[in-house]
Amino acid sequence: MKYATKLDYIINTSYLADSTITSVYDYTRLQRYSKGLPGDYEALINSGWGARNKSLSNADQFIEQLPSKLLSLEIPYVLYLELPASDTPDPVLPAHRDYGKNCSINVYLETNQEVTKFYQWNRETQMSEFVEEFCAATGDIWLMNTDVPHSVTLKQHKARCMLTLCFAKLKYEEVLECFKTNQ
């Protein structure tokens, strides 16, 4: 894949049981990348839908599990992300770029066969064009290039939760290289 890689790596998530999880912000804003793509975005926004970003009191316990070579280059920030169950038909996290980070390592805690799709922005047509997709399972760990437009096709009435370790400076390829050498 061009924009996402399943990592053969283990991160102990049992520390979540001891964590205080606090709301940081909710994502509810549409970006231009969703223009022309399937999905009833207006209905989603009007129904109070949003992605919930939360902080963890013990984020360091997750960070310290990453390869030392990676941590010598950048210490990520950690979020707990919830995509709540929606009763909207064909729910979707609209196509967007994650501003403020280049890539993230996502530890999928609760999944329901959602599909993450990546797009290329066509400047001429002012529309997103599909490039590739993946489907993460509960327990999977994926590295994603979050600086590229992406969407998630959700499952009605099913929540999706993940732990996400976010890199603001390092690029996707640089983080991936640290896992290839695993030092």
ZANUTOR-465774 format. One record per residue: residue number from 1; chain; y, x, z of N, C-alpha, C in turn. Coordinates in steps of 0.1 Angstrom, whole numbers. Each point is the difference from the previous one (the first is absolute). Last residue first. Example, Ala and Ser with C-alpha at 12.3 -4.5 7.8 and 13.67 -1.06 7.14 Angstrom:
REM ZANUTOR-465774
num;chaine;ny;nx;nz;cay;cax;caz;cy;cx;cz
2;A;-22;128;71;11;9;0;11;-8;8
1;A;-57;3;-1;12;-9;0;12;9;0
//
This chain:
REM ZANUTOR-465774
num;chaine;ny;nx;nz;cay;cax;caz;cy;cx;cz
183;A;-8;147;158;2;10;10;9;-5;10
182;A;-21;-18;-45;-3;-4;13;1;10;11
181;A;6;-3;-51;-3;12;7;-5;-3;14
180;A;13;-36;-26;-10;7;-8;-5;13;7
179;A;35;-26;18;-13;-6;3;-11;7;-8
178;A;45;12;-6;-4;4;13;-13;-6;4
177;A;20;-12;-41;-5;14;-1;-4;4;14
176;A;20;-42;-5;-13;0;-5;-6;14;0
175;A;45;-5;11;-8;-5;11;-15;0;-5
174;A;31;11;-32;0;11;10;-8;-4;12
173;A;7;-31;-36;-9;11;-4;-1;11;10
172;A;30;-37;8;-14;-4;0;-9;12;-3
171;A;47;14;19;-4;-9;-11;-15;-3;2
170;A;37;13;40;-11;4;-9;-4;-10;-10
169;A;34;-11;32;4;12;-8;-11;4;-10
168;A;-5;-38;31;13;-2;-6;4;12;-10
167;A;-47;-25;21;6;13;-3;13;-2;-8
166;A;-36;-30;36;10;1;-11;7;13;-1
165;A;-45;-30;18;6;13;4;9;3;-12
164;A;-24;-48;19;5;8;-11;8;12;5
163;A;-39;-42;12;8;11;7;5;8;-12
162;A;-14;-54;-4;-3;15;-2;9;8;9
161;A;-18;-55;-15;7;9;10;-4;14;-4
160;A;0;-55;-18;-4;14;-4;8;8;10
159;A;-17;-56;-3;9;11;4;-5;14;-5
158;A;-8;-53;-18;-7;12;5;10;11;2
157;A;7;-45;-21;-4;-2;14;-7;12;6
156;A;3;4;-51;6;-11;7;-6;-2;14
155;A;3;47;-26;-9;-11;1;6;-11;9
154;A;25;40;-33;-6;-3;13;-9;-12;-1
153;A;22;42;-31;-5;-14;-1;-7;-3;13
152;A;39;37;-9;-13;-3;6;-3;-14;-2
151;A;32;42;-24;-1;-13;6;-13;-1;6
150;A;37;41;-20;-13;-5;3;1;-14;6
149;A;30;46;-23;-1;-15;2;-14;-4;2
148;A;14;49;14;-3;-7;-13;-1;-15;3
147;A;5;32;35;12;1;-8;-1;-6;-14
146;A;-36;5;33;8;-12;2;14;1;-6
145;A;-51;21;-4;13;4;-4;9;-12;1
144;A;-46;9;29;7;-7;-10;13;6;-3
143;A;-52;7;25;13;7;-2;6;-8;-11
142;A;-40;-18;34;5;3;-13;14;7;1
141;A;-47;-17;29;12;7;1;4;5;-14
140;A;-35;-41;25;4;10;-10;13;7;3
139;A;-19;-37;25;-4;13;4;3;11;-10
138;A;-3;-49;-18;3;3;14;-7;13;4
137;A;11;-4;-51;-8;-7;10;4;3;14
136;A;27;0;-51;-4;7;12;-9;-9;9
135;A;14;4;-54;-3;-10;10;-5;8;12
134;A;33;10;-47;-12;3;8;-1;-11;11
133;A;26;14;-53;-2;-8;13;-11;6;8
132;A;39;10;-45;-13;1;6;-1;-8;13
131;A;36;-3;-35;-6;13;-3;-14;1;6
130;A;41;-40;-17;-12;4;8;-5;14;-4
129;A;52;-16;-4;-12;0;-8;-12;6;8
128;A;53;-24;7;-11;9;5;-12;-2;-9
127;A;53;-8;-15;-12;-6;5;-9;11;5
126;A;42;2;-28;3;-3;14;-11;-8;7
125;A;3;20;-46;-2;-14;2;4;-5;14
124;A;7;46;-11;5;-8;-12;-2;-14;3
123;A;-16;32;31;15;-1;0;5;-9;-11
122;A;-47;1;28;4;2;-14;16;-3;-1
121;A;-37;15;40;12;-7;-3;4;3;-14
120;A;-50;0;23;10;9;-6;12;-9;-3
119;A;-42;-8;38;7;-3;-13;9;11;-4
118;A;-46;-16;34;11;9;-2;6;-3;-14
117;A;-31;-28;41;2;3;-14;12;9;-1
116;A;-40;-19;37;13;6;-2;1;5;-14
115;A;-30;-40;26;1;10;-11;14;5;0
114;A;-36;-25;38;13;0;-6;0;12;-11
113;A;-36;-16;33;-1;2;-15;13;-1;-7
112;A;-1;-2;47;-7;-11;-5;-1;0;-15
111;A;11;32;50;2;-3;-14;-8;-12;-4
110;A;18;34;43;-4;-14;-3;3;-3;-14
109;A;7;44;16;-6;-6;12;-6;-14;-2
108;A;15;48;-29;-1;-15;-1;-8;-5;12
107;A;33;43;-11;-13;-3;7;-2;-15;1
106;A;32;35;-32;-2;-13;6;-14;-1;6
105;A;41;37;-15;-15;-1;3;-2;-13;7
104;A;42;13;-35;-5;-3;14;-15;1;0
103;A;51;15;-29;-15;-3;0;-4;-4;14
102;A;46;7;-11;-6;3;-13;-14;-4;-1
101;A;44;-20;30;-12;8;0;-5;2;-14
100;A;40;-24;9;-1;8;12;-13;7;2
99;A;-1;-44;-29;11;9;2;0;7;13
98;A;-37;-23;-32;3;1;14;11;11;2
97;A;-9;-36;-42;-2;14;4;4;1;15
96;A;-21;-44;-30;11;7;7;-3;14;1
95;A;-20;-53;-15;1;14;-4;13;6;6
94;A;-22;-41;28;6;3;-13;1;15;-4
93;A;-36;-26;28;11;8;4;6;5;-13
92;A;-27;-47;4;1;14;-5;11;7;8
91;A;-34;-50;-4;10;9;6;0;14;-5
90;A;-20;-48;-14;1;13;-7;11;9;6
89;A;6;-46;20;-10;3;-10;3;14;-7
88;A;15;-10;50;5;-1;-13;-11;3;-10
87;A;-1;3;48;-6;-12;-6;5;-2;-14
86;A;-7;47;30;9;-9;-6;-7;-12;-5
85;A;-6;45;36;-6;-10;-8;11;-10;-5
84;A;17;50;12;-6;-12;6;-6;-10;-10
83;A;7;53;4;4;-10;-10;-7;-13;4
82;A;14;48;27;-7;-12;-1;5;-8;-11
81;A;1;54;21;4;-10;-10;-9;-12;0
80;A;17;46;30;-11;-10;0;5;-11;-9
79;A;16;54;0;3;-14;1;-13;-8;1
78;A;23;54;4;-12;-9;0;5;-14;2
77;A;18;52;-20;2;-11;10;-11;-10;-2
76;A;-5;55;-10;3;-14;-5;5;-9;11
75;A;4;54;-9;-5;-9;10;3;-14;-5
74;A;-5;48;-29;8;-12;4;-8;-8;10
73;A;-13;44;-14;9;-3;-11;9;-11;4
72;A;-36;15;27;9;11;0;11;-2;-11
71;A;-36;-31;6;10;-1;10;10;11;1
70;A;-36;1;-32;9;-11;-3;11;-1;11
69;A;-34;31;7;8;4;-11;10;-10;-4
68;A;-32;-10;33;11;8;5;9;5;-11
67;A;-28;-47;-2;-2;14;-2;12;8;4
66;A;-6;-46;25;2;4;-14;-3;15;-1
65;A;2;-26;41;-13;0;-6;0;5;-15
64;A;39;-8;30;-7;13;3;-14;1;-6
63;A;27;-40;-4;5;11;-8;-8;12;3
62;A;-9;-38;26;-5;-2;-14;5;12;-9
61;A;14;-2;45;-15;1;0;-6;-2;-14
60;A;47;-6;8;-4;15;0;-15;1;0
59;A;22;-43;5;-1;5;-14;-5;14;-1
58;A;7;-36;38;-8;12;0;-3;6;-14
57;A;25;-41;8;5;9;11;-7;13;0
56;A;10;-30;-44;-10;2;10;5;9;10
55;A;24;-37;-38;-2;13;5;-11;1;11
54;A;9;-34;-46;0;1;15;-2;15;4
53;A;10;-39;-43;-1;14;3;2;2;15
52;A;-14;-42;-36;5;3;13;-3;15;3
51;A;8;-35;-45;-8;11;5;6;5;13
50;A;5;-51;-20;5;13;0;-10;10;5
49;A;14;-58;-8;-9;11;-2;7;13;1
48;A;16;-47;1;1;9;12;-9;12;-1
47;A;7;-36;-33;-10;-4;10;2;9;12
46;A;26;7;-40;4;-12;7;-9;-4;11
45;A;-11;37;-27;12;3;8;4;-12;8
44;A;-36;-5;-30;-4;9;11;12;2;9
43;A;7;-25;-39;-7;-8;10;-4;9;12
42;A;19;21;-37;10;-8;7;-6;-8;11
41;A;-27;26;-28;7;8;10;10;-8;7
40;A;-45;-7;-28;11;-9;3;8;7;11
39;A;-31;23;-41;1;-3;15;12;-9;2
38;A;-12;37;-42;-5;-12;5;2;-1;15
37;A;35;28;-29;-14;1;4;-5;-13;6
36;A;46;9;-15;-9;-3;-11;-15;1;4
35;A;34;24;32;4;-8;-11;-10;-2;-11
34;A;0;29;40;-9;-12;0;4;-10;-11
33;A;24;42;11;-13;3;-6;-9;-13;-1
32;A;45;3;21;-1;-3;-15;-13;2;-5
31;A;3;-13;51;6;11;-8;-2;-4;-15
30;A;2;-30;50;-6;3;-14;8;12;-6
29;A;-7;-11;54;9;1;-11;-7;3;-13
28;A;-15;-3;47;0;-13;-6;9;0;-13
27;A;-24;31;45;4;1;-15;-1;-13;-6
26;A;9;16;53;-8;-8;-9;6;2;-14
25;A;1;32;48;7;-8;-10;-10;-7;-8
24;A;-10;19;44;11;9;-5;8;-8;-10
23;A;-36;-11;43;5;-4;-13;12;10;-3
22;A;-42;14;32;14;-6;1;5;-3;-14
21;A;-46;14;33;4;-2;-14;13;-8;0
20;A;-31;34;34;9;-11;0;6;-1;-14
19;A;-50;22;14;14;0;-6;8;-12;3
18;A;-48;12;9;9;4;10;15;0;-4
17;A;-36;-12;-30;-3;-8;12;10;3;11
16;A;-2;26;-41;8;-13;-1;-2;-8;13
15;A;-25;40;-8;12;2;7;9;-13;-1
14;A;-40;7;-25;-3;-6;13;13;1;9
13;A;-9;17;-47;10;-11;3;-2;-6;14
12;A;-11;48;-29;-5;-8;11;11;-10;3
11;A;-11;24;-47;10;0;10;-4;-10;11
10;A;-23;30;-45;-1;-10;11;12;2;10
9;A;-15;9;-56;6;5;12;-1;-10;11
8;A;-2;5;-53;-13;2;8;4;6;13
7;A;32;-31;-34;-2;12;7;-14;0;8
6;A;23;-25;-46;-7;-2;13;-4;13;6
5;A;43;-10;-32;-12;7;1;-7;-4;13
4;A;43;-13;-39;-7;-2;13;-13;7;0
3;A;30;0;-38;10;-2;11;-7;-3;13
2;A;-24;10;-42;13;8;-2;8;-1;13
1;A;-56;-2;-6;12;-8;0;13;9;0
//
